[in-house]
Structures are given as structure tokens and as C-alpha cells.
Amino acid sequence: MTRASLDKQPHEVASMFDGVAANYDLTNDVLSLGQARLWRKEVAKAVAARPGQQVLDLAAGTATSSLPFAATGAYVVPCDFSLGMLREGKKRNPWLPLTAGDATKLPFKDDVFDTVTISFGLRNVQDTDAALRELYRVTKPGGQVVICEFSQPTWAPFRTVYTEYLMRALPPVARAVSSNPDAYVYLAESIREWPDQPALAALLQKAGWGKVAWRNLSGGIVALHRGVKE
Ligand SMILES: C[S@@+](CC[C@H](N)C(=O)[O-])C[C@H]1O[C@@H](n2cnc3c(N)ncnc32)[C@H](O)[C@@H]1O
């Protein structure tokens, strides 16, 4: 398995991430031109974790996305269904309670977490609605969701340049730095097909989330969506 198809069969997605696990974080930094670090800082601000809180980092991969929450003293559970990504995460962060689980059937009880968050993961889940409902189920009443995902640049000329980067420049750069360049062709295609900011906000509302809002990062290359379990 080199890349998943756009129907995102779970076994294909998991096996694609198993294959890129060892180089995942480095490739991310290169392909995002360093922006990934900035986006993670903004996610940490939005999550605003505090000591004693329970935070679920879904689709956590190697758990790099979980580290800023753990640093606050919150209890963070990184969860993912790629055993390859989890193994890589366990090597680097052995103290974290990395947990195997599918976003559409989470292995947690109802009303457990103060914040549930997912960075660059939701786009890869085959059934987005089911994942948003599961995130809602495991969140405490009054708790929040923070979603960090690629989105649509809002300024049309920039959107054109960015789409060109995704479809033309990213695959050759990925060939130079990644162990599995085809996975990055999937990345480009899946970003192009993903709902824009208002459409994702509507999906959150449909799953039950209240006070839904979003904020654009890097001109809308990435959007942070929030919602509250009222
Ligand atoms: C691009 S990585 C993001 C990893 C990490 N959150 C980050 O920001 O670096 C996407 C992750 O989503 C996971 N994933 C995709 N579908 C999933 C599902 N249905 N359940 C759990 N994890 C899933 C993949 O295994 C992969 O590790």
C-alpha cells in the first residue's frame, strides 16, 4: 500500500500512515515550509489546556500534536488507528498514554474529556459525520472541540497560487524528502476535495456542536474550528 484512494478506506489510510511514520514529522516541517510549528502553537492557544484537565488528541499520529497540551500539565490521551504511527510516537514519547482507536468508534466512555481536538486528521477519516458525533459523545457537557485542518485560502489570487503549489510543486518536493511520495499526492488531492470553512462549520452543527466558529491561519491554508457541547 503506497497511498489511500479518495474514498478513504480505513485499512488503506492506516497502512499509508504506517508507511510514512518514521519520516512523518520531518516531512511535515519541510512541506509546510515551517508553518506546521506555527499552526501547532495556535492550536495550543485555542485548546488552552490546564493542569488536571482531560484532553483527547484524536488522530494524534506520532503524538507530536499532543506535546503542547501535555506541557501544560493536562492529562492528554493521544489516540490513532495507525499502529505504525503509534509505535513511532511511543519511541519518542514513552510517557504518553498512546491509545489505539478508530475515530468513528472511540474506545472511551461518554462525557469524559474537557477538550477533544484533532489536527490534520479529520480529512482522513472516511465518515466525517460519525467522527464528529463520537467526539461529541466523549466530551463533557460544557467541554469543547478544536479542529485544525487544511482549508481554503480566502483571497482568490493566493488560492490559485496555493492550489498550483499543492498540485504541481508538492509532489516533486515530496519525492525528494519522503519515503512515500504517493502519500503526498493523496494529501494534495484530499485537501482539494475537503469542505471549506463554512461547510465544515455546518457539519459540526449537524453533529450537535454549539457556538461553532472558526479562525483562518496562514490566509486560510489552515482553519481552526471550535464548538462547545452545550
Ligand atoms: C496527517 S496525520 C496527523 C497526525 C497529528 N495529529 C499531527 O498533527 O501531526 C493523520 C492521522 O490520522 C489518523 N487517522 C486517520 N483516520 C483515522 C481514524 N478513522 N481513526 C483514528 N485515526 C485516524 C492517521 O492514522 C494519521 O496518523
The ligand as a Gaussian input file, in Angstrom:
#p B3LYP/6-31G(d) Opt

LIG

0 1
 C       -1.742000      13.727000       8.996000
 S       -1.714000      12.694000      10.419000
 C       -1.882000      13.866000      11.729000
 C       -1.118000      13.473000      12.955000
 C       -1.054000      14.537000      14.058000
 N       -2.355000      14.897000      14.566000
 C       -0.328000      15.775000      13.608000
 O       -0.892000      16.876000      13.683000
 O        0.839000      15.656000      13.213000
 C       -3.326000      11.987000      10.320000
 C       -3.550000      10.827000      11.276000
 O       -4.939000      10.485000      11.232000
 C       -5.034000       9.119000      11.547000
 N       -6.369000       8.639000      11.217000
 C       -6.991000       8.701000      10.011000
 N       -8.208000       8.155000      10.094000
 C       -8.381000       7.749000      11.389000
 C       -9.439000       7.128000      12.093000
 N      -10.581000       6.767000      11.478000
 N       -9.282000       6.875000      13.401000
 C       -8.113000       7.214000      14.045000
 N       -7.071000       7.804000      13.424000
 C       -7.202000       8.072000      12.101000
 C       -3.904000       8.507000      10.711000
 O       -3.560000       7.217000      11.139000
 C       -2.803000       9.543000      10.914000
 O       -1.929000       9.189000      11.958000

